Amino acid sequence: MKTPEPKRKRDAVFMVFFFAICLLLSSVVLVFQVGFDQVAGREAVIGSVTSSVLGCSAAYIRKIYLDLYNGSFLPVEADDDARFAAFIYFYTRPLLSFPIGFAVYFIWMSGLNVSIQGRFELSGSGILLLWAICIIAGFNTGKIIDVTVAVGQRVQGKIRGEV
């Protein structure tokens, strides 16, 4: 294992600090959501998004740690553009987990709406299951983005008549 240079260490510390803040804030919001009796819809939406951010932050703290441990975090020969690209990559991931949390919530609610006739409300255990799914989705934000891009490109190809 190579020892990271001071600038790379500083970069990693800032990124880990950023993800730790995201992890902490989303955890605090989840704790308050569970502790207060609120409208289930609002609780489910806020909890879904913060659960997704929580999962994403945990995944990218792990990724930074593993990259540092393996000596592959921001290669020594990386120029300023590569370093900037790495920052953008890591800092935008929690932001990209917000729409994923919303998407999971809307898919969840749409599925319930289609299968249940009449008005319904999520129970406490239903909301907790939704949040658990959002944590998993947030942890896999990068994979979800890759799959979404691939599906979008296939659909565009079919629309254009490409096979």
VMD Tcl script that draws the C-alpha trace (Angstrom):
set ca {
  {0.00 0.00 0.00}
  {1.38 3.39 -1.02}
  {1.21 6.34 1.33}
  {-0.92 9.11 -0.19}
  {0.73 12.47 -0.75}
  {-0.35 15.31 1.58}
  {-2.57 16.99 -1.05}
  {-4.32 13.70 -1.83}
  {-4.78 13.07 1.89}
  {-6.28 16.53 2.32}
  {-8.61 15.94 -0.64}
  {-9.73 12.64 0.86}
  {-10.25 14.18 4.31}
  {-12.46 16.91 2.85}
  {-14.50 14.36 0.91}
  {-14.92 12.05 3.88}
  {-15.90 15.05 6.02}
  {-18.50 16.06 3.41}
  {-20.01 12.56 3.32}
  {-19.89 12.29 7.10}
  {-21.90 15.53 7.34}
  {-24.43 14.16 4.82}
  {-24.59 10.92 6.80}
  {-25.06 12.76 10.09}
  {-27.69 15.19 8.80}
  {-29.72 12.49 7.08}
  {-29.51 10.30 10.20}
  {-30.72 13.16 12.41}
  {-33.64 13.84 10.07}
  {-34.58 10.15 10.12}
  {-34.45 10.03 13.91}
  {-36.71 13.07 14.17}
  {-39.08 11.60 11.58}
  {-39.45 8.40 13.56}
  {-39.87 10.32 16.82}
  {-42.63 12.69 15.77}
  {-46.19 11.88 14.79}
  {-46.61 13.58 11.40}
  {-48.60 13.20 8.24}
  {-47.51 9.88 6.73}
  {-47.09 11.30 3.23}
  {-44.69 14.03 4.26}
  {-42.89 11.69 6.63}
  {-42.50 9.11 3.88}
  {-41.16 11.62 1.34}
  {-38.66 13.27 3.68}
  {-37.60 9.91 5.07}
  {-37.18 8.45 1.59}
  {-34.88 11.22 0.43}
  {-32.82 11.32 3.61}
  {-32.57 7.52 3.65}
  {-31.24 7.62 0.10}
  {-28.66 10.27 1.05}
  {-27.70 8.22 4.10}
  {-27.07 5.12 2.00}
  {-25.18 7.06 -0.67}
  {-22.95 8.80 1.89}
  {-22.09 5.50 3.54}
  {-21.25 3.93 0.17}
  {-18.94 6.74 -0.90}
  {-17.17 6.98 2.46}
  {-16.48 3.27 1.95}
  {-15.33 3.88 -1.64}
  {-12.91 6.64 -0.61}
  {-11.54 4.45 2.19}
  {-11.00 1.47 -0.14}
  {-9.42 3.66 -2.84}
  {-7.03 5.16 -0.28}
  {-6.23 1.75 1.16}
  {-5.51 0.33 -2.31}
  {-3.54 3.42 -3.36}
  {-5.88 4.20 -6.26}
  {-7.45 7.40 -4.92}
  {-6.55 10.31 -7.24}
  {-3.42 8.94 -8.94}
  {-0.16 10.79 -8.29}
  {0.09 11.82 -11.94}
  {-3.43 13.31 -11.90}
  {-3.51 16.83 -13.21}
  {-5.77 19.57 -11.88}
  {-8.55 18.63 -14.32}
  {-8.55 15.02 -13.13}
  {-8.53 16.15 -9.51}
  {-11.44 18.51 -10.20}
  {-13.34 15.72 -11.99}
  {-12.85 13.45 -8.96}
  {-14.17 16.17 -6.66}
  {-17.22 16.68 -8.86}
  {-17.79 12.92 -9.02}
  {-17.71 12.44 -5.26}
  {-19.47 15.65 -4.22}
  {-22.40 15.26 -6.59}
  {-23.25 11.69 -5.61}
  {-25.30 12.61 -2.51}
  {-27.08 15.26 -4.57}
  {-27.90 12.63 -7.19}
  {-29.33 10.36 -4.50}
  {-32.10 12.92 -3.80}
  {-34.01 12.20 -7.03}
  {-33.41 8.48 -6.54}
  {-35.10 8.71 -3.11}
  {-38.02 10.57 -4.68}
  {-38.23 8.00 -7.49}
  {-38.35 5.09 -5.03}
  {-41.06 6.90 -3.06}
  {-43.17 7.58 -6.16}
  {-42.73 4.02 -7.46}
  {-43.69 2.67 -4.02}
  {-46.77 4.87 -3.73}
  {-47.80 4.24 -7.36}
  {-47.59 0.49 -6.77}
  {-49.76 0.78 -3.67}
  {-52.19 3.10 -5.43}
  {-52.63 0.65 -8.31}
  {-53.10 -2.36 -6.03}
  {-55.33 -0.81 -3.33}
  {-58.74 0.61 -4.14}
  {-59.83 3.71 -2.24}
  {-57.93 5.94 0.11}
  {-55.02 4.47 2.04}
  {-52.28 5.61 4.39}
  {-48.89 4.06 4.98}
  {-48.48 2.41 8.35}
  {-45.35 2.85 10.42}
  {-43.89 -0.45 9.25}
  {-44.68 0.40 5.62}
  {-42.77 3.65 5.94}
  {-39.81 1.89 7.59}
  {-39.71 -0.67 4.77}
  {-39.79 2.16 2.23}
  {-36.89 3.86 4.01}
  {-34.88 0.63 4.06}
  {-35.38 0.29 0.30}
  {-34.28 3.91 -0.13}
  {-31.10 3.28 1.89}
  {-30.26 0.38 -0.43}
  {-31.05 2.52 -3.49}
  {-28.90 5.36 -2.13}
  {-26.03 2.94 -1.48}
  {-26.28 1.89 -5.13}
  {-26.68 5.39 -6.62}
  {-23.79 4.93 -9.04}
  {-25.13 1.63 -10.36}
  {-28.64 3.05 -10.70}
  {-27.29 6.00 -12.70}
  {-25.32 3.65 -14.99}
  {-28.36 1.43 -15.61}
  {-30.59 4.46 -16.24}
  {-28.13 5.87 -18.80}
  {-27.82 2.49 -20.56}
  {-31.61 2.05 -20.75}
  {-32.02 5.62 -22.02}
  {-29.43 5.03 -24.75}
  {-31.16 1.80 -25.84}
  {-34.53 3.55 -25.99}
  {-33.04 6.42 -28.01}
  {-31.47 3.89 -30.38}
  {-34.80 2.15 -30.91}
  {-36.56 5.46 -31.50}
  {-33.95 6.39 -34.10}
  {-34.34 2.99 -35.75}
  {-30.92 1.70 -34.69}
  {-30.76 -1.92 -33.65}
}
mol new
graphics top color blue
foreach p $ca { graphics top sphere $p radius 0.5 }
foreach p [lrange $ca 0 end-1] q [lrange $ca 1 end] { graphics top cylinder $p $q radius 0.2 }
display resetview
